Amino acid sequence: MAITATDILFKLSVKTGSAGNSQAGTPAGSLGKYISTTAISGTALNNLFDDITGDENAASEAEYRCFFVHNNHGSLSYQNVVVWLSAETGGGASIAIAIDDAAASVIGSASAQADEIADENTAPGAGVGAFSSPTSKGTGLSLGTIPAGQCRAVWVKRTAANSAALDNDGVTIAVEGDTAA
């Protein structure tokens, strides 16, 4: 049976525990290392970042988060996977994404599955590709193939724009790939 949308999960990252998919995560703690057991709610406000404060906005502060794309299909690989920004609220913070250099890994791996940062204001290190803001599948960033039961990390950079207050600022991140059956 082909991979369906319900087979592809988006999960927060977590720095605690000794293996992936063993600890619950929070948006504020989504700073890399392992995949958490916590799925990202696609419609919830603040599902990855908190509100930008006035001081953060005035300083045009950049903050970072890491999430995972998890192929939960029982046997098929998610092939030619691409990630991009399919919609972004105008007039607010800007968003850029980057792919962690760590290869796809089994969700319960004891080895780090992504770079790890000290806090939300620390940019990920050399183990993460360049940040960019692709707005179509054709210009999206490649995650390659994610085998069944494995995951791959994506980093998100949000930069405040010193703009007027904006209610419900946000972005939609799209992920799409192919399936063999």
C-alpha positions as CSV (number, residue, x, y, z in Angstrom):
1,M,0.0,0.0,0.0
2,A,1.3,3.4,-1.0
3,I,2.5,6.0,1.5
4,T,-0.3,8.4,2.5
5,A,-0.3,11.7,4.3
6,T,-1.1,10.0,7.6
7,D,2.2,8.0,7.3
8,I,4.3,11.2,7.3
9,L,4.6,12.7,10.8
10,F,6.1,16.0,11.9
11,K,7.6,15.9,15.4
12,L,9.4,18.3,17.7
13,S,13.0,17.6,18.7
14,V,14.3,17.1,22.2
15,K,17.8,17.3,23.8
16,T,17.1,14.9,26.6
17,G,17.0,11.2,26.8
18,S,19.4,8.6,25.4
19,A,17.7,7.8,22.2
20,G,15.2,9.2,19.7
21,N,11.5,8.9,20.0
22,S,11.7,8.3,23.8
23,Q,10.9,11.7,25.3
24,A,8.1,14.2,24.9
25,G,9.1,17.5,23.4
26,T,7.9,21.2,23.6
27,P,8.2,23.9,21.0
28,A,10.6,25.9,23.3
29,G,12.8,22.8,23.8
30,S,12.9,21.9,20.1
31,L,16.6,22.6,19.8
32,G,17.9,19.5,18.1
33,K,19.6,16.2,19.0
34,Y,16.7,13.6,18.9
35,I,13.3,13.2,17.5
36,S,10.7,13.5,20.3
37,T,7.4,11.6,20.7
38,T,5.5,14.8,20.3
39,A,3.8,15.6,17.0
40,I,3.6,19.2,15.8
41,S,0.0,20.4,15.7
42,G,-0.6,21.8,12.2
43,T,-3.2,24.3,13.3
44,A,-2.2,25.3,16.8
45,L,-1.0,28.8,17.4
46,N,2.7,28.8,18.6
47,N,3.2,25.2,17.5
48,L,6.9,25.9,16.9
49,F,7.8,29.4,18.2
50,D,6.4,31.6,20.9
51,D,5.2,35.2,20.4
52,I,7.9,37.8,19.5
53,T,8.2,40.3,22.3
54,G,8.6,44.0,21.7
55,D,12.3,43.9,22.6
56,E,12.9,40.9,20.3
57,N,11.1,42.7,17.5
58,A,13.1,45.9,18.0
59,A,16.4,44.0,18.0
60,S,15.4,42.0,14.8
61,E,16.2,38.9,16.9
62,A,16.7,35.5,15.2
63,E,15.6,32.3,16.9
64,Y,16.0,28.7,15.8
65,R,14.0,25.4,16.1
66,C,14.5,21.9,14.8
67,F,11.8,19.5,13.8
68,F,11.8,16.1,12.2
69,V,10.0,14.5,9.2
70,H,9.2,10.9,10.3
71,N,8.2,8.3,7.7
72,N,5.9,6.1,9.8
73,H,5.0,3.7,6.9
74,G,5.6,0.1,7.7
75,S,7.7,-0.8,4.7
76,L,8.0,1.9,2.0
77,S,10.6,4.6,1.7
78,Y,9.6,8.2,1.2
79,Q,11.5,9.1,-1.9
80,N,12.8,12.4,-3.3
81,V,11.5,14.4,-0.3
82,V,11.5,18.2,-0.6
83,V,10.7,20.9,1.9
84,W,9.7,24.5,1.2
85,L,7.7,27.5,2.6
86,S,4.3,27.2,0.9
87,A,2.8,30.3,2.6
88,E,4.1,33.0,4.8
89,T,2.2,35.9,6.5
90,G,3.3,39.2,5.0
91,G,4.6,42.1,7.2
92,G,5.9,39.9,10.0
93,A,8.9,37.9,10.9
94,S,10.8,36.2,8.1
95,I,11.4,32.4,7.9
96,A,14.3,30.4,6.5
97,I,14.9,26.7,6.6
98,A,18.0,24.4,6.4
99,I,18.5,20.7,6.3
100,D,20.6,19.0,9.1
101,D,23.5,17.2,7.6
102,A,22.8,14.1,9.7
103,A,21.5,11.3,7.4
104,A,18.1,9.8,7.9
105,S,18.1,7.5,10.9
106,V,15.9,5.0,12.7
107,I,13.6,6.9,15.0
108,G,14.9,5.1,18.1
109,S,18.6,5.7,17.3
110,A,20.9,6.3,20.3
111,S,23.2,8.4,18.1
112,A,22.3,12.1,17.8
113,Q,19.9,12.6,14.9
114,A,20.5,16.3,14.5
115,D,22.8,19.1,15.5
116,E,22.1,20.4,19.0
117,I,22.0,24.1,20.1
118,A,22.4,25.6,23.5
119,D,19.4,27.9,23.3
120,E,17.0,29.4,20.8
121,N,19.3,32.3,20.0
122,T,22.3,30.1,19.1
123,A,22.6,29.2,15.4
124,P,23.2,25.6,14.6
125,G,26.8,24.8,13.7
126,A,28.6,23.4,10.7
127,G,26.5,20.3,10.8
128,V,23.5,22.2,9.2
129,G,23.3,23.4,5.6
130,A,22.7,27.0,4.6
131,F,19.4,28.7,5.5
132,S,17.2,29.8,2.6
133,S,13.6,30.6,2.0
134,P,12.4,28.5,-1.0
135,T,8.8,29.2,-1.9
136,S,8.0,26.3,-4.3
137,K,8.6,22.6,-4.6
138,G,10.9,23.2,-7.5
139,T,13.2,25.5,-5.4
140,G,12.7,23.4,-2.2
141,L,15.4,21.8,-0.1
142,S,16.0,18.1,-0.6
143,L,15.7,15.7,2.3
144,G,16.6,12.8,0.0
145,T,15.0,9.4,0.8
146,I,13.6,8.7,4.2
147,P,13.3,4.9,4.7
148,A,10.4,3.4,6.6
149,G,10.6,4.0,10.3
150,Q,13.2,6.7,9.9
151,C,13.4,10.5,10.2
152,R,15.3,13.5,9.0
153,A,15.8,16.9,10.7
154,V,14.8,20.3,9.4
155,W,15.9,23.6,11.0
156,V,13.8,26.7,11.0
157,K,15.1,30.3,11.5
158,R,12.7,33.0,12.5
159,T,13.9,36.6,12.3
160,A,11.9,39.4,13.7
161,A,11.5,42.3,11.3
162,N,11.1,45.3,13.7
163,S,7.7,45.7,12.2
164,A,4.3,46.9,13.5
165,A,2.5,44.4,15.8
166,L,0.9,41.6,13.8
167,D,-1.7,39.1,15.1
168,N,-1.3,35.5,13.9
169,D,2.0,35.9,12.1
170,G,3.0,32.6,10.7
171,V,4.3,30.3,7.9
172,T,3.2,27.0,6.3
173,I,6.0,24.6,5.7
174,A,5.3,22.0,3.0
175,V,6.9,18.6,2.6
176,E,6.3,16.3,-0.4
177,G,7.9,13.2,-1.8
178,D,7.3,10.1,-3.9
179,T,6.2,6.6,-3.0
180,A,7.0,3.3,-4.8
181,A,3.6,1.8,-4.6
